[in-house]
Amino acid sequence: MTKPTLNVGLVGSGFMGKTHIFGYVLASRVFDLPFDINLECVAETTPELANDMRRRFGFGRSTANWKAMAEDQNIDIFDITAPNMFHKEMALAAIAAGKHVYCEKPLATNAEDALAMARAADKARVCTQVGFNYLSNPMFALARRLIAEGKLGEIRSYRGVHAEDYMSDSSAPWTWRLDPDGGGAFADLGSHTIATAEFLLGPVVSVLGSLNTIVRERTGPNGESMSVNVDDVGHALLKFENGAVGSVEANWIAKGQKMQHDFEVNGSDGSLIYTQERLNELLFFSSDDQEHMQGFRKIVSGPSHEPYGLFCVAPGHQIGYNELKAIEIMGFLKAIAGSSPEPFNFRAGARVQFLVDAVAESSATNSWKTV
Protein backbone atom coordinates (compact mmCIF):
# COMPACT_ATOMS: atom_id res chain seq x y z
CA MET A 1 0.00 0.00 0.00
CA THR A 2 1.16 3.52 -0.75
CA LYS A 3 1.83 5.54 2.36
CA PRO A 4 0.88 9.20 2.66
CA THR A 5 3.83 11.57 2.37
CA LEU A 6 4.86 14.20 4.88
CA ASN A 7 6.88 17.12 3.51
CA VAL A 8 9.53 18.49 5.84
CA GLY A 9 10.66 22.10 5.93
CA LEU A 10 13.89 22.53 7.90
CA VAL A 11 15.14 25.82 9.33
CA GLY A 12 18.91 25.75 9.83
CA SER A 13 21.50 23.34 8.48
CA GLY A 14 24.27 23.57 11.06
CA PHE A 15 25.23 20.84 13.54
CA MET A 16 21.68 20.11 14.71
CA GLY A 17 20.16 20.67 11.28
CA LYS A 18 22.40 17.99 9.81
CA THR A 19 21.51 15.70 12.72
CA HIS A 20 17.82 16.10 11.91
CA ILE A 21 18.47 15.39 8.23
CA PHE A 22 20.37 12.19 9.08
CA GLY A 23 17.61 11.26 11.53
CA TYR A 24 14.86 11.53 8.90
CA VAL A 25 16.83 9.51 6.37
CA LEU A 26 17.80 6.83 8.87
CA ALA A 27 14.32 6.55 10.38
CA SER A 28 12.86 6.11 6.90
CA ARG A 29 15.18 3.17 6.23
CA VAL A 30 15.07 1.46 9.63
CA PHE A 31 11.47 1.73 10.83
CA ASP A 32 8.13 0.85 9.26
CA LEU A 33 6.93 4.43 9.47
CA PRO A 34 3.31 5.46 8.93
CA PHE A 35 4.46 8.02 6.35
CA ASP A 36 6.95 8.47 3.59
CA ILE A 37 9.24 11.41 4.40
CA ASN A 38 10.15 13.99 1.78
CA LEU A 39 12.82 16.59 2.49
CA GLU A 40 10.90 19.33 0.73
CA CYS A 41 12.59 22.62 1.65
CA VAL A 42 15.55 23.96 3.65
CA ALA A 43 15.75 27.55 4.92
CA GLU A 44 19.03 29.29 5.64
CA THR A 45 20.29 32.82 6.26
CA THR A 46 21.23 33.46 2.62
CA PRO A 47 19.95 32.10 -0.69
CA GLU A 48 23.45 30.84 -1.53
CA LEU A 49 23.82 28.84 1.69
CA ALA A 50 20.29 27.50 1.44
CA ASN A 51 20.86 26.34 -2.14
CA ASP A 52 24.14 24.69 -1.18
CA MET A 53 22.37 22.75 1.58
CA ARG A 54 19.63 21.79 -0.86
CA ARG A 55 22.14 20.25 -3.23
CA ARG A 56 24.21 18.57 -0.54
CA PHE A 57 21.33 16.94 1.32
CA GLY A 58 18.73 16.32 -1.37
CA PHE A 59 16.01 18.83 -0.53
CA GLY A 60 13.54 19.65 -3.25
CA ARG A 61 13.74 23.41 -2.70
CA SER A 62 15.62 26.04 -0.72
CA THR A 63 14.81 29.49 0.62
CA ALA A 64 16.21 32.34 2.68
CA ASN A 65 12.70 33.23 3.87
CA TRP A 66 11.63 30.95 6.74
CA LYS A 67 8.35 32.87 7.15
CA ALA A 68 7.29 31.97 3.63
CA MET A 69 8.16 28.34 4.34
CA ALA A 70 6.09 28.41 7.54
CA GLU A 71 3.07 29.54 5.50
CA ASP A 72 3.72 27.16 2.59
CA GLN A 73 0.77 24.78 2.28
CA ASN A 74 3.07 22.09 0.87
CA ILE A 75 4.97 21.84 4.17
CA ASP A 76 3.58 19.39 6.77
CA ILE A 77 6.37 19.40 9.39
CA PHE A 78 8.12 22.63 10.26
CA ASP A 79 11.48 21.69 11.81
CA ILE A 80 13.39 24.32 13.82
CA THR A 81 17.13 24.06 14.46
CA ALA A 82 17.76 27.81 14.55
CA PRO A 83 19.31 29.54 17.60
CA ASN A 84 17.22 29.49 20.79
CA MET A 85 15.98 33.08 20.63
CA PHE A 86 14.14 32.41 17.34
CA HIS A 87 12.23 29.33 18.47
CA LYS A 88 9.10 31.10 19.70
CA GLU A 89 8.51 33.29 16.66
CA MET A 90 9.16 30.47 14.23
CA ALA A 91 7.06 27.89 16.07
CA LEU A 92 4.08 30.19 16.54
CA ALA A 93 4.11 31.11 12.85
CA ALA A 94 4.16 27.45 11.83
CA ILE A 95 1.46 26.49 14.33
CA ALA A 96 -0.75 29.31 13.08
CA ALA A 97 -0.39 27.82 9.59
CA GLY A 98 -1.44 24.38 10.86
CA LYS A 99 1.98 22.71 10.74
CA HIS A 100 3.27 20.01 13.03
CA VAL A 101 6.37 21.44 14.68
CA TYR A 102 9.65 19.78 15.65
CA CYS A 103 11.87 22.14 17.66
CA GLU A 104 15.30 21.66 19.15
CA LYS A 105 15.77 22.26 22.86
CA PRO A 106 15.46 24.43 24.79
CA LEU A 107 11.92 25.06 23.61
CA ALA A 108 12.17 28.78 24.42
CA THR A 109 14.36 31.17 26.38
CA ASN A 110 11.86 31.55 29.22
CA ALA A 111 8.94 29.67 30.72
CA GLU A 112 6.32 32.23 29.70
CA ASP A 113 7.23 31.89 26.02
CA ALA A 114 7.42 28.11 26.25
CA LEU A 115 3.94 27.94 27.78
CA ALA A 116 2.55 30.22 25.07
CA MET A 117 3.99 27.87 22.45
CA ALA A 118 2.51 24.81 24.17
CA ARG A 119 -0.92 26.44 24.47
CA ALA A 120 -0.88 27.48 20.82
CA ALA A 121 -0.08 23.92 19.75
CA ASP A 122 -2.87 22.54 21.96
CA LYS A 123 -5.38 25.00 20.54
CA ALA A 124 -4.36 24.26 16.94
CA ARG A 125 -4.35 20.50 17.63
CA VAL A 126 -1.02 19.98 15.92
CA CYS A 127 1.62 17.53 17.07
CA THR A 128 4.87 18.81 18.53
CA GLN A 129 8.25 17.43 19.48
CA VAL A 130 11.16 18.94 21.42
CA GLY A 131 14.61 17.59 20.60
CA PHE A 132 15.73 15.82 23.76
CA ASN A 133 17.01 12.82 21.86
CA TYR A 134 19.19 11.47 24.68
CA LEU A 135 15.89 10.27 26.17
CA SER A 136 15.48 7.98 23.15
CA ASN A 137 18.43 5.83 24.20
CA PRO A 138 17.40 2.21 24.92
CA MET A 139 19.72 2.37 27.95
CA PHE A 140 17.63 5.23 29.37
CA ALA A 141 14.50 3.14 28.90
CA LEU A 142 16.21 0.25 30.69
CA ALA A 143 17.30 2.49 33.56
CA ARG A 144 13.76 3.81 34.01
CA ARG A 145 12.40 0.27 33.89
CA LEU A 146 14.81 -0.95 36.56
CA ILE A 147 13.82 1.98 38.78
CA ALA A 148 10.08 1.44 38.19
CA GLU A 149 10.35 -2.29 38.88
CA GLY A 150 11.97 -1.61 42.24
CA LYS A 151 15.33 -3.16 41.36
CA LEU A 152 17.04 -0.28 43.15
CA GLY A 153 14.64 -0.29 46.08
CA GLU A 154 13.64 3.09 47.49
CA ILE A 155 15.27 5.82 45.42
CA ARG A 156 17.35 8.03 47.68
CA SER A 157 19.61 10.27 45.62
CA TYR A 158 20.43 11.42 42.10
CA ARG A 159 23.40 13.11 40.46
CA GLY A 160 23.42 14.46 36.93
CA VAL A 161 25.90 16.47 34.89
CA HIS A 162 26.13 17.81 31.38
CA ALA A 163 29.56 19.27 30.70
CA GLU A 164 31.29 20.26 27.45
CA ASP A 165 34.17 22.57 26.59
CA TYR A 166 32.95 24.51 23.53
CA MET A 167 33.02 27.79 25.50
CA SER A 168 36.13 27.03 27.57
CA ASP A 169 38.55 29.22 25.59
CA SER A 170 38.30 32.63 27.27
CA SER A 171 39.81 34.28 24.16
CA ALA A 172 37.08 32.91 21.90
CA PRO A 173 34.79 35.65 20.53
CA TRP A 174 31.24 36.51 21.46
CA THR A 175 28.57 34.24 19.97
CA TRP A 176 24.77 34.13 19.99
CA ARG A 177 24.98 31.73 22.94
CA LEU A 178 26.11 34.64 25.13
CA ASP A 179 23.11 36.80 24.33
CA PRO A 180 20.85 36.88 27.44
CA ASP A 181 18.06 35.62 25.17
CA GLY A 182 20.24 32.59 24.47
CA GLY A 183 19.89 31.49 28.07
CA GLY A 184 23.37 30.51 29.26
CA ALA A 185 24.89 27.16 30.15
CA PHE A 186 22.09 25.99 32.41
CA ALA A 187 19.39 26.72 29.83
CA ASP A 188 21.46 25.15 27.06
CA LEU A 189 22.92 22.09 28.81
CA GLY A 190 21.08 22.07 32.12
CA SER A 191 17.83 21.52 30.27
CA HIS A 192 19.20 18.09 29.35
CA THR A 193 20.08 17.28 32.97
CA ILE A 194 16.61 18.33 34.13
CA ALA A 195 14.83 16.37 31.38
CA THR A 196 16.87 13.26 32.19
CA ALA A 197 16.29 13.56 35.94
CA GLU A 198 12.51 13.75 35.56
CA PHE A 199 12.48 11.04 32.87
CA LEU A 200 14.07 8.65 35.35
CA LEU A 201 12.71 9.72 38.74
CA GLY A 202 9.56 11.70 38.11
CA PRO A 203 8.64 15.25 39.06
CA VAL A 204 11.01 17.68 40.76
CA VAL A 205 9.11 19.70 43.37
CA SER A 206 11.71 22.24 44.54
CA VAL A 207 15.12 23.57 43.50
CA LEU A 208 18.02 25.58 44.89
CA GLY A 209 20.19 27.06 42.15
CA SER A 210 23.59 28.64 41.75
CA LEU A 211 24.45 30.12 38.35
CA ASN A 212 27.91 31.59 37.83
CA THR A 213 29.61 33.62 35.11
CA ILE A 214 33.31 32.72 34.98
CA VAL A 215 34.48 34.35 31.74
CA ARG A 216 33.10 37.86 32.23
CA GLU A 217 34.20 39.48 28.97
CA ARG A 218 34.44 38.35 25.35
CA THR A 219 35.55 40.06 22.17
CA GLY A 220 32.66 41.40 20.12
CA PRO A 221 32.25 41.31 16.31
CA ASN A 222 34.06 44.64 15.87
CA GLY A 223 36.87 43.87 18.27
CA GLU A 224 35.22 45.61 21.20
CA SER A 225 35.05 44.14 24.70
CA MET A 226 31.57 42.86 25.60
CA SER A 227 30.33 41.90 29.05
CA VAL A 228 29.02 38.38 29.49
CA ASN A 229 25.74 38.26 31.42
CA VAL A 230 24.89 34.57 31.23
CA ASP A 231 26.17 31.66 33.28
CA ASP A 232 29.10 29.46 32.28
CA VAL A 233 28.53 26.96 35.10
CA GLY A 234 25.26 26.20 36.86
CA HIS A 235 24.35 23.90 39.72
CA ALA A 236 21.03 22.99 41.28
CA LEU A 237 19.96 20.94 44.26
CA LEU A 238 16.73 19.06 43.61
CA LYS A 239 13.96 17.55 45.70
CA PHE A 240 11.78 15.00 43.95
CA GLU A 241 8.14 14.17 44.55
CA ASN A 242 9.11 10.59 45.43
CA GLY A 243 11.26 11.80 48.34
CA ALA A 244 14.63 11.49 46.65
CA VAL A 245 17.12 14.35 46.64
CA GLY A 246 19.70 15.18 44.01
CA SER A 247 21.93 17.61 42.20
CA VAL A 248 22.62 18.58 38.61
CA GLU A 249 25.40 20.56 36.95
CA ALA A 250 25.60 22.33 33.59
CA ASN A 251 29.04 23.46 32.43
CA TRP A 252 30.18 24.65 29.02
CA ILE A 253 33.73 25.59 30.07
CA ALA A 254 34.78 22.12 31.26
CA LYS A 255 38.10 21.80 29.46
CA GLY A 256 38.48 18.40 27.84
CA GLN A 257 34.85 17.34 28.21
CA LYS A 258 33.24 16.71 24.83
CA MET A 259 29.96 15.06 25.81
CA GLN A 260 29.65 14.36 29.52
CA HIS A 261 25.95 13.80 29.93
CA ASP A 262 26.07 11.49 32.94
CA PHE A 263 23.80 10.36 35.74
CA GLU A 264 23.96 8.27 38.90
CA VAL A 265 20.91 6.95 40.73
CA ASN A 266 21.25 5.53 44.23
CA GLY A 267 18.57 3.43 45.93
CA SER A 268 18.27 1.38 49.09
CA ASP A 269 18.99 -1.84 47.18
CA GLY A 270 21.05 -0.79 44.19
CA SER A 271 22.50 1.93 41.97
CA LEU A 272 22.86 2.89 38.31
CA ILE A 273 25.67 4.78 36.57
CA TYR A 274 25.61 6.08 33.00
CA THR A 275 27.87 8.25 30.84
CA GLN A 276 26.93 9.57 27.39
CA GLU A 277 30.41 8.99 26.01
CA ARG A 278 29.68 5.27 26.45
CA LEU A 279 26.04 5.51 25.46
CA ASN A 280 25.62 1.79 24.83
CA GLU A 281 26.45 0.84 28.42
CA LEU A 282 24.65 0.98 31.76
CA LEU A 283 26.30 0.05 35.06
CA PHE A 284 24.05 -1.66 37.61
CA PHE A 285 24.79 -2.57 41.22
CA SER A 286 22.42 -4.81 43.14
CA SER A 287 22.65 -5.70 46.82
CA ASP A 288 20.72 -8.88 45.95
CA ASP A 289 23.97 -10.31 44.59
CA GLN A 290 25.96 -12.49 46.97
CA GLU A 291 28.35 -10.35 48.98
CA HIS A 292 31.49 -11.91 47.53
CA MET A 293 30.14 -11.23 44.00
CA GLN A 294 28.90 -7.69 44.49
CA GLY A 295 30.03 -4.90 42.20
CA PHE A 296 28.80 -2.81 39.31
CA ARG A 297 27.92 -5.03 36.36
CA LYS A 298 28.13 -3.64 32.83
CA ILE A 299 24.98 -4.06 30.75
CA VAL A 300 25.79 -3.70 27.04
CA SER A 301 23.00 -2.73 24.67
CA GLY A 302 21.77 -5.24 22.12
CA PRO A 303 18.67 -6.45 20.25
CA SER A 304 16.86 -7.19 23.53
CA HIS A 305 16.85 -3.43 24.17
CA GLU A 306 14.35 -2.21 21.57
CA PRO A 307 14.72 -0.75 19.02
CA TYR A 308 18.47 -1.48 18.94
CA GLY A 309 17.88 -4.69 16.95
CA LEU A 310 16.42 -2.78 14.00
CA PHE A 311 19.74 -0.98 13.58
CA CYS A 312 22.06 -3.91 14.30
CA VAL A 313 21.40 -7.61 14.95
CA ALA A 314 24.57 -8.04 17.01
CA PRO A 315 24.77 -6.97 20.68
CA GLY A 316 27.63 -4.71 21.69
CA HIS A 317 28.21 -3.36 18.18
CA GLN A 318 26.60 -0.08 19.25
CA ILE A 319 24.23 2.55 18.02
CA GLY A 320 25.10 6.26 18.09
CA TYR A 321 23.91 9.83 18.35
CA ASN A 322 22.22 9.93 14.95
CA GLU A 323 20.38 6.71 15.72
CA LEU A 324 18.92 8.34 18.85
CA LYS A 325 17.62 11.18 16.68
CA ALA A 326 16.08 8.64 14.29
CA ILE A 327 14.30 6.95 17.22
CA GLU A 328 13.01 10.34 18.36
CA ILE A 329 11.70 11.10 14.87
CA MET A 330 10.02 7.71 14.67
CA GLY A 331 8.09 8.46 17.86
CA PHE A 332 7.06 11.88 16.58
CA LEU A 333 5.77 10.46 13.30
CA LYS A 334 3.75 7.81 15.12
CA ALA A 335 2.18 10.57 17.19
CA ILE A 336 1.25 12.48 14.02
CA ALA A 337 -0.36 9.28 12.72
CA GLY A 338 -2.32 9.00 15.98
CA SER A 339 -0.93 5.57 16.88
CA SER A 340 0.98 6.68 19.99
CA PRO A 341 1.28 9.71 22.30
CA GLU A 342 3.74 12.49 21.57
CA PRO A 343 7.08 11.36 23.06
CA PHE A 344 8.16 14.82 24.33
CA ASN A 345 5.82 17.55 23.20
CA PHE A 346 5.79 21.31 23.77
CA ARG A 347 4.05 20.81 27.13
CA ALA A 348 6.96 18.65 28.25
CA GLY A 349 9.41 21.18 26.85
CA ALA A 350 7.65 23.97 28.75
CA ARG A 351 7.90 21.91 31.94
CA VAL A 352 11.68 21.75 31.53
CA GLN A 353 11.83 25.50 30.92
CA PHE A 354 9.80 26.18 34.07
CA LEU A 355 12.41 24.22 36.03
CA VAL A 356 15.28 26.06 34.32
CA ASP A 357 13.66 29.38 35.17
CA ALA A 358 13.09 28.26 38.76
CA VAL A 359 16.80 27.46 39.08
CA ALA A 360 17.69 30.92 37.74
CA GLU A 361 15.26 32.64 40.11
CA SER A 362 16.56 30.59 43.01
CA SER A 363 20.13 31.57 42.16
CA ALA A 364 19.18 35.26 42.03
CA THR A 365 17.38 35.15 45.40
CA ASN A 366 19.57 32.53 47.09
CA SER A 367 16.48 30.63 48.18
CA TRP A 368 14.66 27.36 47.51
CA LYS A 369 11.91 27.61 44.91
CA THR A 370 8.87 25.38 44.76
CA VAL A 371 8.00 24.23 41.25
N, C-alpha and C positions, 0 to 999 in steps of 0.2 A: 504494500500500500504506500502511496505517496504521502509523505509527511508535510504538514504545513511548514512554511519557511518564516523564520524571524530574521529581520534585517537589523544589523547592529550598526549604530553610529557611535564612534569612539572619539572622545575629546582627549587629546594628549597622546604622544607616542614616545615618551621617555621611558625610564626604567619600568614603572608600573604599567604604562600603556602597552609596552611589549609583552609584559607578563600576562596581561589580559588577552592579547592576541594569541599567544601560545596556548593559553588556557582554553579559549574557544576552539582552536584547531584540535587540540589534544582531546578535549571532551567529546568532540564530534566523532573522533575515531575510536575512542575507548568505550563510551557508554551508548546504550540504546536510548537515545534522547527522544523526547516527544516532538521535537522540531528539527528541521534542517536549519543550520546557521549560515547566514550569508554576511560576510564582512562588507557592508554596503558603502560606508562613508567614514573617512577619518578627518578630523578637524585639528588644525595646528595654527600656530601664531602667524605664519606667513603662507601664501599660496605655494611658494617654492618648497618649503619644508613639508607641507601637507601632501603635495604631489609626489615628493620623494618617498614619503611613507606609504602612499598608495601603491606605488610601483614595487617597493621592497616587500610589502606584506600582503599584496593581493586584494586590496580594497577596490570596490567598483568605482568609487568617486572620492574626491578630496575637496576640502574647503578651508578657508581661513575665517569663516563666519559660523561659529558654533550656534548662534541664535537661529540662523536659518535652518541648521540641521535639527535643532530642537523642535522646530515647527514643521519639519518635512514629514508629510503623511506617509512616506515610504519607509520611515524609520520606526521600528517596533521597540527596540531596546536602546536607551540613551545611556552610554557608559562614560563615567566621569573619572579621569585620572589626572585632572588639572590640579594645581596647588590648592591647599586647603581653603584659602579665603574666597575661592570662586565656587565652592561646592553648592552653597545655598542658592545663589542666583541661577546657576545652571540647572540644578535639580528642580527648582520650582517652575522654571520655564518649560522643562520637559514634561513634568507632571501636568501642568496646565494644558499641554498639547496631547495628553492621554498616553504618554509613553511609560513603559516600565523602566525603572531607573536602577542602575548598578553604579554605586559610588564608592570610591576608595575611602578608607578611614583616614583621619577622623571624619565623621559625618559632617560636622560643622566646627566652627571655631568657638562656639559657646552653646550652652544648653538651650537657651531661648530659641536660637536659630534652628538647632537640631529638632526641637519639638515642633516648630512651625513646619519643617519639612515632613516630619512624620505625620502630622495632622493633615497636611495637604495630600499626601499619598493615600491616607485612609479615606479621605473625602472623595478622591478621584477613583478609588478602588483599583489602583494599579499596584503591581508587585514591585518590591524594592529589595535591594541587597546591599549590605555594607561589606567592604573587602577586609574581613578579618580571617584570611585564609589559613592561618595557623590552626584555627579551630577545626579545620577539615582533616587534620592529620588523624589517621587511624589509631595512633598511639594516644592521642588526646581522648578519643572515644573509649579506648581501653581503660585509661586512667579514671575517667568519670564512671565507667561501669564498675571498676574495682571499689571505688569509693561508695557508690550507690548500693552495691551488694554487701557492704559491711566488711570487706576484706581488710580494711585498715582499722576497724573498730570505730570508736568515737573520734571524730576529727578534732584535733586540738590546735594545730598551728599550720600556717602557710607562709611560704616565702617565694616571691617572684621577682624577676629582674629582666629588664630589656636594656641591654647596653651595646652601643656601637661607637665607632670612632670617627664618623664622617665630619664631625665638627670639632675635632680635637686639636687641629692646627690653629693656634691663636693668631697666626699671620694670614690665615685664609680670609678672603673678602666677604663682605656682607652678602647674604642671599635672602630670598623670599622667606626662608624658614625663620629668620630673625625678626621679621615683621610681627608686631604684637598680634595681628590678625592670624598669623601662622600658628600661634599657640605655644611654642616652646617645646622642650624635650618631653615634658610629662604629657602634653596633649598629643605629641607625635608618637612617642614610644610607650609612654605610660598607658595610653589607651589600650595597647596590646596586653599589658600586664593586668589591667583591670578586667578586660574581656575574658582573659584566660582564668583569672581567679574566680569570677562568677560562673563561668562555664563548668568549672570543676566542683565548686563548693556551694554555689547558690548565692543569694543576695547578700551584698555588703550593706550594713545598716548604719555604720558611722565611720568617719575617717579623721585622721590627724595628719596634716600635710606639712612638708617643708620643701619649698622650691628655692633653688639657689642659682644665681648668675655668677659664673666663674670668670669667663672671658667677657669683660665689661665693655670693650670697644673693638670694633672691626673697621676695616677700610671700606669706604663706600665706593660707588661706581665712578666717581670723579676724583678719587684719591683722598677724599676728605675722611676725617675720623667720625664714626657714627657710634652712638651709645647703644648698647645691647640691653633691651628691657624684657627679655624672656629668659626662662630658666635653662641652664645647661644640664643640671642634675636635679632630680626631684625624688623625694621619698614620701611614703605614706604608710602610716599604721592603719590597719583595718580591723573592724569587728564584724563578724558574719552573723547572719540570722540564726545559723545552727549552733552558735556559741563559740565557734573557733575564732582565733585571733591570727593576725598575720601582718606582713609588710610587703611592700613592693617598691622597686627602684626603677627610675628611667634615667638614662645617662647617654648623651650623645658625644661626650668627650672622653670616653673610656679607651685610651690608647691601646691599640692592639686587638680590641674586641670588634669582630666583624658581624656577628649575629648571635649574641648571647641572649636568647629568649628562653629563660630557664625557670623551672618551678620545683619546689619541694613541698610535699604534703606529709604531715606527721599525724598519725592517729594513735589510739591506745594500743592497737594490735599490729601496726605496720606502718610503712612509709613508702613514698614514691619520690623518685628523682628523675628529672628530664632536662635535657639541654637541646636547644634547636640545632646546634652544630652537629648533633648526632640524632637527627630527627626520626630515624628508624629504630630507635632504642628507647626502652623504658626500664628503669631500675626499680625493683620491688623487693621490699623487706617484709617478711612475715614472722611474727613471734610464734606462729603455729609450727614452724619448722623446729626440729629437734635442736636443742641448744648447741650441740657440737657441730651442727650443720648450718647454723644461722649466718646470714650475710645477705647483702644485696644481690639478687639474681638479675641477670640481664635478659630482658624479653626482647627478641628481635622480630621486627614486623615481617609478615608473610601473608600468604593467601587467606589464612584464617582470620585476618584482620581486614574485613571488607572496607573499601573496595580494592585493596592492594592487588588481589589476584587478577583483576582486570587489566592491570598495567604490567604485571610480571608474575609468571607461574611459579617462580622459585623464591623461597623465603630467604631473607638476608641479602638479596641483590639490590634492594633499596628503591624507593621512590623519592622524588625531590620537590623543590619549591614550586615548580611549574605544575607538577601533578596535583599539589594541594589546591592551586588555583582552578585546575580543571574540575576537581571534586566540588569546589565551591560553586562553580558555574553550573555543574550538573544539578545541584540542589536548587539553584535559582530557577532553572528552566523547568524543573518539575513543579515548582510552585506556580509558575506562570501557567502551566498546563492544568493546574488545579488538582494534581495527584498527591501533593504533599505540602505541608506548611512552609512558609518562607524560612530558610535556615537562620538568617540574621538580618532582619529587615530594619527599616528606618526607626521603628520604635526601639529595637534593641540597640541601635547605634546611638539614639538619643539618650538611652539609659546610661551608656558608657560616658557620654559627654556630661551628663548630670554629675556623675562621680568625679570626672576630671575637674569640673568646675568646683565641686565641693572641696577637693583637695587644694585647689588654688585659694579658695576663700579661707579655708582652715589655715593655710600657710600665712596669709595676710593678717589674720586675727590671732594666730597662735592659740587656736582653740579647737576642740573636737567639734565636728559638724555631723548632725544626723542627716542621713540621706532618706 
